[in-house]
Amino acid sequence: MSQLTALDTGFSQRPDEPTCTTGHLEAPEAAHAARILAGLFGSTEPLEEEEAREVVEVLSGIPGGSDFFSADAEGFRRAWNDKRHLYCNSQESLSLEESVYKSWTTDKSHPLAGKKGFSWGEPAVHMAEALSGFGMAFDPETMTSPDHLSVLLEFLAFLIENRPRKEIAAFCADHLDWLADLKREARLNDLGTAFVETLETAERLITMVTSQ
């Protein structure tokens, strides 16, 4: 399910330079992988058999990874569903929102300056503005904020398909530079191998689409 809604369906800008990626993945394949990852991190429903087969097929094609996604799809599905309650149950789960892992604001006069662990900080505000600039918005019925990892990955897919590499790299540097912190928290909270391997696959994809 898409986490973005179109506010202006007339958007049709194309990149000023090729967005093809390195590592044997072309732009369409890289964008599809980003959307698969967005769906995984954004869904609150158990992963179904057909979905698991597509996930394993697509993510195993991202170069440089472990053999984790070469295993059977059913094994991945069970492993993913076994831990999904640890990140998709709101207050009682691990947050997947960028703001939580960064300083809430850079305004030194604000009481929350330099503080972490809070939603809807400057990263969320900036992300909402970025989406609006392209005629889009996050879906509040499925997402809690515009800087949720699922929204960020879906927007990355959009950029891969439509914008030059320098813009993709700038976006990743601004909004997808916190995944190491999330991975550390995932391990501390015992989210399991499936979650961590999927997160590391997202990191590899990001590195690939931003490499010159």
C-alpha positions as CSV (number, residue, x, y, z in Angstrom):
1,M,0.0,0.0,0.0
2,S,1.3,3.5,-0.9
3,Q,2.1,5.8,2.0
4,L,1.9,8.9,-0.2
5,T,-1.1,10.7,-1.7
6,A,-1.0,12.8,-4.8
7,L,-2.1,16.4,-4.3
8,D,-1.3,17.3,-7.9
9,T,-1.4,14.5,-10.4
10,G,-0.1,16.8,-13.1
11,F,3.5,16.5,-11.9
12,S,5.5,15.1,-14.8
13,Q,9.1,16.5,-14.4
14,R,11.8,14.3,-15.6
15,P,15.4,14.2,-14.5
16,D,18.0,16.5,-15.9
17,E,20.5,13.7,-16.0
18,P,20.3,9.9,-16.0
19,T,19.2,8.3,-12.7
20,C,20.6,4.8,-13.6
21,T,22.3,3.2,-10.6
22,T,25.5,1.3,-10.1
23,G,25.8,-2.3,-9.0
24,H,23.8,-3.9,-11.8
25,L,20.5,-2.3,-10.9
26,E,18.9,0.1,-13.3
27,A,16.6,2.9,-12.1
28,P,13.3,0.9,-12.5
29,E,14.6,-2.0,-10.5
30,A,16.1,0.2,-7.8
31,A,12.8,2.1,-7.5
32,H,10.8,-1.1,-7.3
33,A,13.2,-2.4,-4.5
34,A,12.7,0.9,-2.6
35,R,8.9,0.5,-2.8
36,I,9.1,-3.2,-1.7
37,L,11.1,-2.0,1.4
38,A,8.6,0.9,2.0
39,G,5.8,-1.6,2.0
40,L,7.5,-3.9,4.5
41,F,8.3,-1.2,7.0
42,G,5.0,0.5,6.5
43,S,2.5,-2.3,6.8
44,T,0.7,-3.2,10.0
45,E,-0.7,-6.4,8.5
46,P,1.0,-9.8,8.5
47,L,3.1,-10.6,5.5
48,E,1.3,-13.0,3.1
49,E,2.9,-15.8,1.2
50,E,2.7,-14.1,-2.2
51,E,4.1,-10.9,-0.8
52,A,6.9,-12.8,0.9
53,R,7.9,-14.4,-2.4
54,E,8.1,-11.0,-4.1
55,V,10.1,-9.6,-1.3
56,V,12.7,-12.4,-1.3
57,E,12.9,-12.3,-5.1
58,V,13.5,-8.5,-5.3
59,L,15.7,-8.0,-2.3
60,S,17.9,-11.0,-3.2
61,G,18.7,-9.1,-6.4
62,I,20.4,-6.2,-4.6
63,P,24.1,-6.8,-4.9
64,G,26.5,-7.0,-2.0
65,G,24.2,-8.6,0.5
66,S,24.3,-11.7,2.6
67,D,22.6,-15.0,1.6
68,F,19.7,-14.3,3.9
69,F,17.2,-13.5,1.1
70,S,18.4,-16.6,-0.8
71,A,16.5,-18.7,1.7
72,D,12.9,-19.8,1.2
73,A,10.2,-17.2,1.2
74,E,8.2,-19.0,3.8
75,G,11.0,-18.9,6.2
76,F,11.3,-15.1,5.8
77,R,7.6,-14.7,6.1
78,R,7.5,-16.5,9.4
79,A,10.5,-14.7,10.8
80,W,9.1,-11.3,9.7
81,N,5.7,-11.9,11.1
82,D,7.0,-13.3,14.4
83,K,8.6,-9.9,15.3
84,R,6.3,-7.4,13.5
85,H,4.5,-6.5,16.7
86,L,7.7,-4.9,18.0
87,Y,7.7,-2.1,15.5
88,C,4.0,-1.6,14.3
89,N,2.1,-1.2,17.6
90,S,2.5,2.6,18.1
91,Q,3.4,3.5,21.7
92,E,4.7,0.1,22.6
93,S,7.0,-0.5,19.7
94,L,10.3,0.7,18.2
95,S,9.8,4.0,16.4
96,L,10.5,4.1,12.7
97,E,10.3,7.9,12.5
98,E,13.4,9.9,11.6
99,S,12.7,12.7,14.1
100,V,13.0,10.3,17.1
101,Y,16.6,9.6,16.2
102,K,17.7,13.2,15.6
103,S,17.7,16.5,17.5
104,W,14.1,17.7,17.6
105,T,15.2,21.2,16.6
106,T,18.3,23.1,15.8
107,D,16.8,26.2,17.4
108,K,19.0,26.7,20.4
109,S,16.4,28.8,22.2
110,H,13.8,26.0,22.1
111,P,13.4,23.8,25.2
112,L,13.8,20.7,23.0
113,A,17.0,21.9,21.3
114,G,19.3,19.0,21.0
115,K,16.8,16.6,22.5
116,K,16.1,13.2,20.9
117,G,13.2,10.8,21.2
118,F,10.4,13.0,20.1
119,S,8.1,12.8,17.0
120,W,7.4,15.6,14.5
121,G,10.7,17.4,14.8
122,E,12.4,19.4,12.2
123,P,13.0,16.4,10.0
124,A,9.3,15.7,9.8
125,V,8.5,19.4,9.0
126,H,11.1,19.5,6.3
127,M,9.9,16.2,4.8
128,A,6.3,17.5,4.7
129,E,7.5,20.5,2.8
130,A,9.6,18.3,0.4
131,L,6.5,16.2,-0.4
132,S,4.3,19.2,-0.8
133,G,6.9,20.7,-3.3
134,F,6.2,17.7,-5.5
135,G,2.5,17.8,-5.1
136,M,2.4,14.9,-2.6
137,A,1.6,14.3,1.1
138,F,1.9,11.4,3.5
139,D,-1.3,9.4,4.2
140,P,-2.3,10.1,7.8
141,E,-4.6,7.1,7.7
142,T,-1.7,4.8,7.4
143,M,1.3,6.7,8.7
144,T,1.9,8.8,11.8
145,S,4.3,11.3,10.3
146,P,5.9,12.3,7.0
147,D,9.4,11.1,8.2
148,H,8.4,7.5,8.8
149,L,10.9,5.2,7.2
150,S,8.2,3.8,4.9
151,V,7.4,7.3,3.5
152,L,11.1,8.1,3.1
153,L,11.7,5.0,1.1
154,E,8.6,5.5,-1.1
155,F,9.8,9.1,-1.8
156,L,13.2,7.7,-2.6
157,A,11.6,5.5,-5.2
158,F,9.9,8.6,-6.7
159,L,13.2,10.4,-6.8
160,I,15.0,7.5,-8.4
161,E,12.4,7.5,-11.2
162,N,12.2,11.3,-11.7
163,R,15.1,13.3,-10.4
164,P,18.9,13.5,-11.0
165,R,21.4,11.6,-8.9
166,K,22.6,14.7,-7.1
167,E,19.1,15.3,-5.7
168,I,18.8,11.6,-4.7
169,A,22.1,11.9,-2.9
170,A,21.1,15.1,-1.1
171,F,17.8,13.6,0.0
172,C,19.5,10.4,1.4
173,A,22.1,12.5,3.2
174,D,19.4,14.6,4.8
175,H,16.8,12.0,5.6
176,L,18.2,8.5,5.4
177,D,21.4,9.0,7.4
178,W,20.0,7.6,10.7
179,L,19.5,3.9,9.8
180,A,22.6,2.8,11.7
181,D,20.9,4.2,14.9
182,L,17.7,2.4,14.1
183,K,19.6,-0.8,13.4
184,R,21.3,-0.5,16.8
185,E,18.0,0.0,18.5
186,A,16.5,-2.9,16.6
187,R,19.2,-5.2,17.9
188,L,18.8,-4.0,21.5
189,N,15.0,-4.6,21.2
190,D,15.5,-8.0,19.7
191,L,13.6,-7.3,16.5
192,G,15.2,-10.4,15.0
193,T,17.4,-11.2,12.0
194,A,14.7,-10.6,9.3
195,F,14.2,-7.0,10.4
196,V,17.9,-6.2,10.7
197,E,18.8,-7.9,7.4
198,T,16.0,-6.0,5.6
199,L,17.3,-2.7,7.1
200,E,20.8,-3.5,6.0
201,T,19.5,-4.2,2.5
202,A,17.9,-0.7,2.6
203,E,21.3,0.7,3.5
204,R,22.9,-1.1,0.6
205,L,20.3,0.2,-1.8
206,I,20.8,3.8,-0.5
207,T,24.6,3.5,-1.0
208,M,24.1,2.1,-4.5
209,V,21.7,4.8,-5.7
210,T,23.9,7.6,-4.3
211,S,27.3,6.3,-5.6
212,Q,28.9,8.3,-8.4
